[in-house]
């Protein structure tokens, strides 16, 4: 019994201890719940306000539930897509360079999501508006509460017409544009100077300047940007980068001369070197640079359409410098007319003709209409200008005839220029081009043209020069100078036309005739001038004279004095005369020496001692034999820089007096 009581006490003790522990836990729980109950007590008024707008009967609320569920479903789907859009933000704001394909894939998902939002956001709003209208019609909610709902839905409807992605798509597209520019910039390298200077390699066609992998990336980026109406911006970037690259390649050629204006040079010859460079530089630009750009535009934009890539290429060509090349050609055509200009116009025509097929292929599309018009205008100006100058040459030569001949008996620059000039026109370099130009010019006037017409016109020009020479021979008051001039010019015509195309056309008999005229006038010149000088050293009266040594000395003095006077006068006059052909000059001087020096030597050997011992001997024995010979051999030498070739820089400053200036009716021959 006693043992069971003890067990009961133990159990009661345990129960009591457990109750105490529970009481303690409850106390702690109540202590913690106090603040929460206070918070709930504070929130009850606001919860009451929130529930207050929906105070309706149980049946009415049950009917509203179905309508709300149907509206909340689409709204929840829209919200889910919104969440997905924001989930793409990190990827789309990162650098697309590391994985362009992945970036484009994410961007495609964004656009699909935005299309879903665009299609469904308005529908969800409409359903929510229907629910508000139902609540209002059935007086289920408070009117103030419904008014607030309407206001929020109105704001939401207005905002759906803006950026549903918060500008994420626009930012992603801008990053794609930046990548498009970066790909172009990093892979656009100017052509090395070693290639630009390789004049012998101008005929080669440059390959596409971008790797295939880069082209594929550009095409992929273009596809996405074009789908978002950014084609014009892509073309603008492409044109900016590639035209800048072409300009950088051309800068190595030093093309500052393309900007020269008509007012900056006196005549075509002063920029003759630039015109020669122009043809080479234009060929290089077309075959190396624009050819490559044409191919690259096709590679990058071919999927978009012909008009797009041709328009893109047209802008690159225009901005890179093709218009400057054409403008320089136009500037040359606007310069003053002169024969040298004809050759330069033919050079320009030859360059354009050589590139005709390339121009038609590269710039033949509708977007290149400006380049086409400028090219056609330049060709017309070149052909009209060249034909006009050529057909005026004969008249201009005739207009020189009334002018006085050279005072130094030299070959007039007109004569030397025309002989060389006509040979150039008949040479292999210019005759085919000039023939083509004249054929085209005549065809514009619906007139036929035969090659013989060209030859006949050139022969007429030479014959007009002949007539000028004959007229000038007769124009001298001094017959000796007239013979000297005739000898000079007949030999020039013979020598410089013999063995040439023009000489072949004129014939051997024509050349022999001029050579004979040269010999004829040479004989007369020597006879009537230097040939008379030995006659003043007569020995008459000296051999048979018996009047004594003094009388003989007086005769020798008198004759030497006369010889010196005549020699000095003749030498002074003729020392300013010019004989430009060295062979004729040396032969003429030798003939003069042969006519004068032996007689003088013999005379001085025999009679010089009579005067050498006289106090005034130097007055009579004025020249030694050696000195006399040296003086005669130095006659008729051209003065330094008196004449220049057609390519001499100094010639441009002189030909206004000797080469016809086609702006004037006449000019001086000398």
Secondary structure as UniProt FT lines:
FT   HELIX           2..52
FT   HELIX           58..87
FT   HELIX           89..92
FT   HELIX           96..99
FT   HELIX           100..137
FT   TURN            138..139
FT   HELIX           143..159
FT   TURN            160..161
FT   TURN            164..167
FT   HELIX           168..187
FT   HELIX           193..196
FT   HELIX           199..201
FT   TURN            202..203
FT   HELIX           212..226
FT   TURN            227..229
FT   HELIX           231..251
FT   TURN            252..253
FT   HELIX           256..259
FT   HELIX           262..264
FT   HELIX           268..271
FT   HELIX           272..284
FT   HELIX           285..290
FT   HELIX           291..301
FT   TURN            302..304
FT   HELIX           306..320
FT   HELIX           322..333
FT   HELIX           339..354
FT   HELIX           356..362
FT   HELIX           366..368
FT   HELIX           369..399
FT   TURN            400..402
FT   TURN            407..408
FT   HELIX           413..426
FT   TURN            428..430
FT   HELIX           431..444
FT   TURN            445..446
FT   HELIX           451..475
FT   HELIX           479..497
FT   TURN            498..499
FT   HELIX           501..506
FT   HELIX           508..528
FT   HELIX           530..536
FT   TURN            540..542
FT   HELIX           549..574
FT   TURN            575..576
FT   HELIX           582..612
FT   TURN            615..616
FT   HELIX           617..620
FT   HELIX           625..633
FT   TURN            634..636
FT   TURN            640..641
FT   TURN            646..647
FT   TURN            649..650
FT   HELIX           651..653
FT   HELIX           655..658
FT   TURN            662..663
//
